Structures are given as structure tokens and as C-alpha cells.
């Protein structure tokens, strides 16, 4: 095997994962891989003119509704709400199945992380009529909506031998307990694996414990604020420099930026109300930025909104800033991340902030199992 992103060097074989971070890990280990989205979909974005025309129709409908009453007004207001939702959807990239994708010419499609593949994506993959080898862990988190299409049925082969850690390791014991729904008691499991009460651990101690993973976005915002203050970055919400933990939120393939990748920022310059610029390097120390004429990499322009959400959360920010965000890098503080964002990554040491995420008991098991298995050597569960 060798080659570029997902370019098969075993003729006719293409490999894809749900997350960009998992694809990056596979490439680092010598397996060409890309995301499933980039393999089978084309991105469709509405033009500014199309969005403005749709917004004008909403305004006209609102004006007409003012002259109505009773049932007619109620029906008009319902239609207006549907129109507004349509405008909001237009401001987000849409994915359309690409019938000319590499999947159409493959002899075999290999998929990793299939617990996160939902029914619609599974149908799209199978529509190419190609053999698909799916790899995944049914104990991990399913799609944000619905169930994993490929993990709900019994597999052809189930691998049971532990390789990432020693089979007798405390991390494996706790992961197995989480998967089975068995209660994990407080206390020491070995020199590097503990379950403790949240009140017994300070933000300063959490900083030294490894990557912090939580369940809810609201928890993530609170933990990031507390840990930034503990690290000495408490003044303001703009990143301060190389010591900050920053995580990328959106793929920019032309720049080598991958959703879930950690970044180092330096020489940060506030460029106004919507973005700042910085010198950026990736996890391997490689400079990331637009190519310059002299062969170097330029500064990245980074959207402020996700950072500002830590002090003034605004659920309407995306709809308001959708046009401004085009061409900007999207990132946020990564002192604490959610379990969904952690998928595809591992860390030597992990702190799990158990905030009770889970729509059902099965969801809860999967979340806890997923975040525990992000740890390679050290693990602290805080509950």
C-alpha cells in the first residue's frame, strides 16, 4: 500500500472512514484513506444571490400574513416558519451523491468506523453496487441521529483479542464493564487508572491529567473556561498563543486541515469583529496556511464565533455569520472536547468528565465505552 488520500495502490480498493481524523490516522500508518463524505458525495452550496432571494420571499410572506386573521393567519405563520427553516438549510453545505465518484469504479470499498454510519449514508454507499467490507466496533457511539446501519446486525467475523493495551489492563477492564452496563465503582484500578469524584479534582489537576472528554456541549464550554483560567489564559476569549489547546472544527482539504486535528497558534493578530489571523502548525509541527510565491505558508484567518461562544453562546450565530465564515478556518478551544469529537483519536492519558450523557441506557454504555477506549495508558473517570 502507498499513495495519496484514499488512492488505492491495491488496484480497485478504496478505503474510507466516517471522520477525517480517523482517515488521517490510517494514512499515518500507511493505509491510503479518505472520509466517506469525500468519497461518495459532492458538496453543494447555495449562492449568496439564492439565499438573498429566499430571504426576500420570507419577508414578503411575513408582510402578507399581517393582513390575515384566524385560521388563515395561523396557516400562513406555519408556512413562514417552514420557509425560514429552508433558508437556514440553504446556508449549510449539502451533500449530493456523486455517481462518478471513485466508489463507482472500485472493486472493493473498505469502511472503518462504521458504528457512525447511519441508514441514509449506508443506502448511498450500497447504491454503487460494489462489495463493501465494513470494520467497526458496535460498542462505540452511533450516529448523532438514529442507529448504526452496519452494526445493528450480527457481523460475519468478530475480533475479540485485545491489541491496543494488554488484555489484563485496567483500561480494558473498565471498557468491558462499560460495554456490559456494569457499574464502575470509585477507587483505584491500577497506578494510572482511577475513578474519582469531580469535587476532589481541581482544574489545575485536570490540566495535568491528559485530554479531557465530556458528553454535552454546555459542559465542554464550562470546562474549557475553567481550564483556560487554570492554565493562565483567563483574560478574554481570544486565543493567547502557543500554549492554548485549539482543535479544528471543519475540513479544509486544500490546506490540509482536518476536523478533529489539534493546532498550535502563534503570532495572533485580531483582525476585526469576525476573525483573527495566526501562524498555524499541525500536530506534527508542519506549518499550515495558504501557499505563498516563495514556497512558504501564509497566515490562517480564523473565525471568532466558536471562541466567543465560550462567553456569550449564540445559537443564531451560524445563520447570521454564514456568509462571513466562507473562506475562514473554523476552530475552537480544545482543552475539553465531546465524546463524538474524540472518535478517531487516542491519547496517552484521558480524563473522562462523566456528565450523564445518554438518551437511553444503551446510548450511555456506548458513550462511556467510547471515551474510555480513547485512553492508551492513563485514565481518570470523574463522576
KOLPATI-803927 format. One line per field, with one value per residue (C-alpha): residue in three letters; y, x, z. Coordinates in steps of 0.05 Angstrom, whole numbers, always signed. Layout:
<sites>
rest <- (Ala/...) $
v <- (Y/...) $
u <- (X/...) $
w <- (Z/...) $
</sites>
This chain:
<sites>
rest <- (Unk/Unk/Unk/Unk/Unk/Unk/Unk/Unk/Unk/Unk/Unk/Unk/Unk/Unk/Unk/Unk/Unk/Unk/Unk/Unk/Unk/Unk/Unk/Unk/Unk/Unk/Unk/Unk/Unk/Unk/Unk/Unk/Unk/Unk/Unk/Unk/Unk/Unk/Unk/Unk/Unk/Unk/Unk/Unk/Unk/Unk/Unk/Unk/Unk/Unk/Unk/Unk/Unk/Unk/Unk/Unk/Unk/Unk/Unk/Unk/Unk/Unk/Unk/Unk/Unk/Unk/Unk/Unk/Unk/Unk/Unk/Unk/Unk/Unk/Unk/Unk/Unk/Unk/Unk/Unk/Unk/Unk/Unk/Unk/Unk/Unk/Unk/Unk/Unk/Unk/Unk/Unk/Unk/Unk/Unk/Unk/Unk/Unk/Unk/Unk/Unk/Unk/Unk/Unk/Unk/Unk/Unk/Unk/Unk/Unk/Unk/Unk/Unk/Unk/Unk/Unk/Unk/Unk/Unk/Unk/Unk/Unk/Unk/Unk/Unk/Unk/Unk/Unk/Unk/Unk/Unk/Unk/Unk/Unk/Unk/Unk/Unk/Unk/Unk/Unk/Unk/Unk/Unk/Unk/Unk/Unk/Unk/Unk/Unk/Unk/Unk/Unk/Unk/Unk/Unk/Unk/Unk/Unk/Unk/Unk/Unk/Unk/Unk/Unk/Unk/Unk/Unk/Unk/Unk/Unk/Unk/Unk/Unk/Unk/Unk/Unk/Unk/Unk/Unk/Unk/Unk/Unk/Unk/Unk/Unk/Unk/Unk/Unk/Unk/Unk/Unk/Unk/Unk/Unk/Unk/Unk/Unk/Unk/Unk/Unk/Unk/Unk/Unk/Unk/Unk/Unk/Unk/Unk/Unk/Unk/Unk/Unk/Unk/Unk/Unk/Unk/Unk/Unk/Unk/Unk/Unk/Unk/Unk/Unk/Unk/Unk/Unk/Unk/Unk/Unk/Unk/Unk/Unk/Unk/Unk/Unk/Unk/Unk/Unk/Unk/Unk/Unk/Unk/Unk/Unk/Unk/Unk/Unk/Unk/Unk/Unk/Unk/Unk/Unk/Unk/Unk/Unk/Unk/Unk/Unk/Unk/Unk/Unk/Unk/Unk/Unk/Unk/Unk/Unk/Unk/Unk/Unk/Unk/Unk/Unk/Unk/Unk/Unk/Unk/Unk/Unk/Unk/Unk/Unk/Unk/Unk/Unk/Unk/Unk/Unk/Unk/Unk/Unk/Unk/Unk/Unk/Unk/Unk/Unk/Unk/Unk/Unk/Unk/Unk/Unk/Unk/Unk/Unk/Unk/Unk/Unk/Unk/Unk/Unk/Unk/Unk/Unk/Unk/Unk/Unk/Unk/Unk/Unk/Unk/Unk/Unk/Unk/Unk/Unk/Unk/Unk/Unk/Unk/Unk/Unk/Unk/Unk/Unk/Unk/Unk/Unk/Unk/Unk/Unk/Unk/Unk/Unk/Unk/Unk/Unk/Unk/Unk/Unk/Unk/Unk/Unk/Unk/Unk/Unk/Unk/Unk/Unk/Unk/Unk/Unk/Unk/Unk/Unk/Unk/Unk/Unk/Unk/Unk/Unk/Unk/Unk/Unk/Unk/Unk/Unk/Unk/Unk/Unk) $
v <- (+0/+71/+133/+194/+206/+144/+130/+54/+21/-46/-37/-25/-19/+46/+58/+108/+128/+169/+222/+259/+246/+171/+177/+217/+163/+109/+150/+160/+84/+72/+59/+108/+133/+190/+207/+173/+242/+259/+190/+189/+259/+326/+389/+436/+506/+557/+623/+688/+710/+648/+657/+731/+715/+663/+713/+764/+714/+703/+779/+784/+726/+759/+824/+787/+749/+815/+826/+758/+733/+670/+604/+637/+673/+610/+572/+628/+632/+557/+564/+622/+580/+525/+577/+603/+532/+525/+588/+562/+497/+535/+568/+500/+456/+400/+333/+303/+232/+234/+178/+189/+181/+132/+86/+75/+45/+7/-69/-65/-10/-16/+25/+37/+69/+41/+50/+123/+107/+117/+88/+142/+141/+64/+65/+114/+70/+8/+43/+36/-40/-55/-104/-68/-93/-57/-52/-23/-31/-40/-16/+54/+115/+111/+169/+232/+214/+142/+77/+49/+16/-34/-51/-68/-138/-195/-189/-243/-241/-213/-198/-208/-208/-143/-110/-36/-49/-112/-155/-151/-75/-34/+7/-56/-80/-14/-11/-81/-62/+0/-41/-91/-37/-57/-2/+24/+39/+95/+79/+58/+5/+9/+63/+100/+85/+116/+135/+197/+248/+313/+354/+320/+345/+417/+446/+451/+376/+362/+401/+350/+290/+288/+302/+319/+288/+303/+289/+354/+417/+460/+421/+429/+505/+507/+461/+500/+565/+534/+500/+562/+602/+548/+549/+625/+644/+673/+743/+747/+694/+705/+652/+679/+639/+572/+546/+544/+478/+490/+439/+445/+441/+436/+402/+447/+396/+447/+469/+400/+419/+362/+364/+340/+358/+397/+462/+507/+582/+636/+709/+720/+786/+810/+828/+857/+834/+766/+735/+737/+714/+669/+628/+556/+488/+419/+362/+341/+411/+424/+495/+502/+560/+585/+573/+634/+651/+636/+566/+584/+581/+643/+661/+630/+672/+640/+652/+681/+656/+588/+620/+676/+623/+607/+674/+690/+629/+648/+593/+640/+656/+608/+636/+706/+694/+641/+688/+716/+646/+627/+622/+625/+568/+543/+522/+527/+513/+440/+435/+395/+361/+318/+243/+250/+296/+247/+190/+171/+195/+166/+198/+171/+198/+216/+249/+230/+281/+239/+288/+234/+239/+187/+186/+113/+64/+35/+104/+115/+50/+67/+137/+113/+55/+101/+154/+102/+69/+136/+125/+86/+85/+131/+143/+182/+180/+238/+229) $
u <- (+0/+22/-7/-49/-114/-156/-119/-116/-49/-83/-118/-192/-193/-214/-213/-256/-275/-330/-285/-227/-185/-191/-172/-111/-91/-96/-54/-1/+1/+9/-62/-89/-156/-206/-273/-336/-365/-307/-310/-384/-411/-404/-414/-469/-473/-526/-501/-509/-559/-602/-602/-620/-677/-704/-699/-737/-793/-797/-803/-858/-896/-890/-918/-977/-991/-1000/-1065/-1094/-1131/-1157/-1142/-1112/-1060/-1043/-1032/-991/-946/-934/-914/-868/-833/-821/-793/-746/-721/-710/-668/-627/-615/-591/-537/-506/-467/-508/-482/-506/-488/-434/-447/-378/-340/-283/-333/-367/-303/-280/-275/-279/-297/-266/-300/-275/-313/-379/-415/-425/-454/-529/-583/-582/-507/-508/-560/-518/-456/-493/-524/-458/-469/-398/-374/-364/-320/-342/-298/-322/-338/-413/-399/-379/-423/-476/-493/-518/-587/-611/-572/-511/-536/-479/-472/-544/-537/-490/-422/-391/-328/-320/-249/-241/-166/-140/-80/-82/-69/-51/-112/-108/-101/-147/-170/-194/-229/-266/-283/-312/-353/-379/-398/-436/-471/-438/-428/-357/-342/-300/-228/-160/-157/-82/-28/-54/-129/-178/-250/-258/-309/-310/-306/-240/-204/-185/-180/-104/-101/-145/-95/-41/-87/-89/-143/-209/-271/-343/-412/-450/-431/-452/-404/-349/-356/-354/-294/-255/-266/-244/-183/-162/-163/-124/-72/-65/-105/-165/-165/-215/-239/-188/-133/-69/-13/+23/+4/-71/-104/-140/-180/-201/-277/-281/-242/-204/-173/-135/-98/-90/-138/-178/-238/-212/-139/-105/-70/-17/-27/+26/+34/-41/-69/-140/-167/-235/-303/-306/-236/-165/-102/-46/+14/-12/+23/-9/+2/+65/+95/+80/+62/-9/-33/-44/+18/+60/+101/+166/+141/+126/+58/+18/-24/-92/-154/-194/-268/-280/-351/-335/-287/-336/-389/-349/-370/-434/-466/-509/-549/-565/-492/-486/-547/-522/-449/-455/-432/-374/-348/-335/-260/-246/-217/-265/-233/-245/-213/-195/-178/-243/-278/-341/-341/-366/-308/-259/-277/-220/-167/-128/-87/-36/-76/-150/-195/-269/-317/-380/-438/-491/-498/-545/-615/-622/-583/-552/-531/-498/-460/-435/-413/-375/-343/-322/-289/-254/-224/-193/-141/-78/-43/-74/-148/-186/-262/-294/-367) $
w <- (+0/-15/-46/-32/+4/-9/-74/-77/-91/-87/-154/-146/-70/-36/+39/+76/+147/+177/+209/+178/+240/+232/+158/+179/+229/+176/+127/+181/+189/+114/+91/+40/+65/+59/+90/+66/+51/+5/-28/-49/-44/-78/-37/-60/-31/-47/-76/-38/-90/-80/-4/-11/-58/-9/+49/+8/-3/+72/+84/+32/+64/+133/+104/+73/+138/+176/+137/+155/+216/+247/+214/+152/+194/+233/+168/+139/+201/+197/+124/+141/+195/+143/+95/+149/+162/+87/+86/+146/+109/+48/+89/+105/+56/+27/+4/-62/-83/-137/-187/-218/-153/-143/-109/-177/-205/-143/-139/-63/-14/+56/+111/+181/+239/+214/+281/+260/+191/+190/+146/+92/+83/+82/+26/-13/-6/-27/-87/-124/-124/-101/-48/+18/+76/+139/+201/+266/+339/+355/+425/+402/+392/+337/+291/+326/+298/+292/+296/+261/+197/+192/+266/+283/+254/+274/+240/+195/+239/+309/+332/+407/+422/+452/+418/+437/+511/+549/+557/+632/+633/+678/+618/+583/+647/+654/+580/+585/+646/+609/+549/+591/+631/+696/+748/+755/+827/+855/+871/+843/+789/+778/+785/+725/+725/+775/+784/+828/+848/+808/+872/+890/+827/+811/+741/+753/+766/+705/+662/+681/+672/+596/+545/+579/+546/+565/+538/+530/+492/+551/+595/+543/+544/+620/+625/+572/+610/+676/+647/+609/+673/+709/+653/+659/+597/+633/+604/+546/+498/+442/+440/+470/+439/+430/+499/+482/+462/+396/+356/+283/+271/+195/+140/+91/+46/+4/+67/+99/+156/+185/+232/+299/+287/+342/+322/+351/+341/+347/+327/+336/+308/+319/+250/+269/+291/+256/+251/+274/+238/+264/+245/+250/+256/+260/+308/+272/+273/+199/+180/+154/+111/+41/-3/-18/-80/-44/-25/+47/+81/+98/+158/+170/+180/+237/+252/+321/+333/+363/+413/+431/+446/+509/+540/+501/+469/+409/+375/+317/+303/+245/+208/+218/+200/+146/+91/+133/+151/+79/+69/+144/+185/+239/+305/+380/+447/+456/+530/+535/+477/+469/+461/+390/+373/+404/+358/+312/+362/+420/+475/+523/+582/+585/+636/+627/+656/+663/+656/+646/+571/+541/+513/+533/+576/+512/+490/+557/+553/+484/+504/+565/+527/+471/+515/+559/+498/+476/+531/+517/+585/+637/+652/+705/+706/+743/+765) $
</sites>
